Amino acid sequence: MSIAESGQGIVILPRLILKRISYDIEIRDLSVLAQHKIGFALRSQASASSVMKSSERLHIGFFGRRNAGKSSVVNAVTNQNMSLVSDKKGTTTDPVEKTMELLPLGPVVIIDTAGFDDGGTLGTMRVERTKAVLNRVDIAVLVVDGTIGMTSVENELVSLFEEKKIPYLIVFNKCDLLD
């Protein structure tokens, strides 16, 4: 059973995201738009009757290689079966989005992406869609298969996050499978 399946550690992920965002506001001086979204998410005391536009919500993207457990982590964080989960690589083929309230962050859009290490013609198109998500996220969660560790795929994603100045967290999944 992975960390995502057991739920251990998942409860603190939204708080870690909040801390990371706070850190990046102080250290990196994020763009005005990102500050607006983050500030809005932190206030999140909108009336129940108001409907928030997706563009006003904090966008959180989950990235990583195929079969790292991104969808399992997303399902655990959202406490829903938002994404299909399978042992078969490449189950997530297109970005899957869910608009929701995620405490303590408030209104968010969760985005589960296809694996960044996909190959072939179709796989290349999947990776391009995953790269396009990078232009819409306010924070990235890099899900690493703990049985494999950081590889060139994860390092490439970290480089992209840093190049685009996207705050990110690295989450190691499947650590329970280690000896």
N, C-alpha and C positions, 0 to 999 in steps of 0.2 A: 504494500500500500504506500503510495507516495504521500508527500506532505500535503499536496492538494486534496487527495482523497481523504486523508485523516483530519484535515482542517487545522492541524497544528501550525501555528505561525501565520495562518491566513488572516486571522482577525486583526493582526497588527499591521498588515500591508497598507491599508488606507492611512493609518497613522504615520507610517514611514513615508508614504507619498506626501502627506501634508508637511512633514518635517523637511523632506527634500525640497519641496516647493519653497518653503520659508527660507531655507538656506540659500537657494538660488536667487531669491529676490534680494536678499541682503548682499550676496557675494557677486552675482553676475549682472544685476540690474537688468532683468528681463524686459522685453519690449512692453510698451504701454498696453497693447492689446492683451498680452498674456497676463500682465498685472491686473487688468480690468477683469478678465475671466477668473483669475485666482481670487481676487478680492470679492467678486460676486459669489463664487463658490463658498468662500469662508463665511460670508454673511448669510446666505441661503435661508433667510427667514421669510421668503416670499409667501404670499397667501396661498392657501390650497387651491383657490380658484384661478390663480394666474398660471399661464402656460409659458414655460421658458423655452426660448429658441435654442436649437442645438448649438448655434454659434456662440451662445452665451455660457455654455457649460464647459467645464474643464474636460478636455479630451485626453484620455489615458490609453495609450497603445501598448499591446503586449507583443513582443518580438522575440525571435529566436530561430533555431534550426528546426527542421521537421522532427516531430515526435519528441520534442524536449518537454512536452507537457503544458504548453501554453494554454490550450483549451481547458485542461483540467484545473489550472490555476485560475483562469478567468471564471470558470463555473464555481469554484470555491470562494473567490472574492465576491462574486455577485450573489452567491447562495441560490443559484438557479442553474438549470441545464440550458444555458444560453448557447453553448457550442457543442457540436458533436465531438465525441471522444472515442478514439480507436487506437489499437496498437499499430495500425497500418499507417505508414508515412504518407503525408500529403492529404490527410482527411480534410483539413481546412483549405479550401481552394480560393476563396475570395474573402476579403475583410468582412467580419461579422460585427455589427454594431448594436449596442444596447444603450438606450438612454434610461437613466435611473438616478435615484438618490443613493449616495454611498457615504455613510457616516464615518468619520466626522467631516468629510470633504464637502458634502452637499450634492448639488446637481452635477452629474458627470455624463460623459459618453465613453463607454468602455468599447475598445476596438481590439478584437482578436484577429491576428493576421496569419497568413500562410507562412510556411517555413522559408527561411531566407536562403537555404541551401538547395532549393529545388532545381532540377536540371531539365534539359530537353526544351523543345519549343514551348510547350504548355507551361512547364515549370518556370521558364524565363518570364513568361507573361505574368505568372503568379508573383514572382519576385518583384516585377515592375509595379504591380498593384500594392505590394507591401511597401516598397520605397515611396510610393505616392502618399501613403498614410503618414509618413514622416513629416510631410508638409502640413499636416492638420493636427498633430498632437502637441499638447502642452507639456506632457511628461511621458517618458517611455519606461516600460518595465521589460528588462531583458531576462527571459526565462532560459536558464542554462540546465541542461541535463547533467545532474550531479555525478552520474556514473561516467561521464565523458570529460566534463570540465570545460574550461574556456579553450576554444580553438580559433582558427583563422576566421571562421564565420562570425563568432561572437565578437572578436576583435574588430572586424570590419563594421559591425553594427555599432559598437562603442565609438569608433572613429566617425561614423555618420552622425551619431547623436551629438558628439562634441563639435563637429563641423557645423551642424545646424543649431548649435547651442540649445539642445533639448535636454532638460534635466532628466536623469535616468536613475533607476535602481536596478541592481542585479540580484535576481532571485534564483537560488539553486534548488531545483526540484529533483525528486527521485533519490534523495540522500539516504533514505531508508534502505535502498538497495545496495549500499556500500557495505563491505565486510566490517 
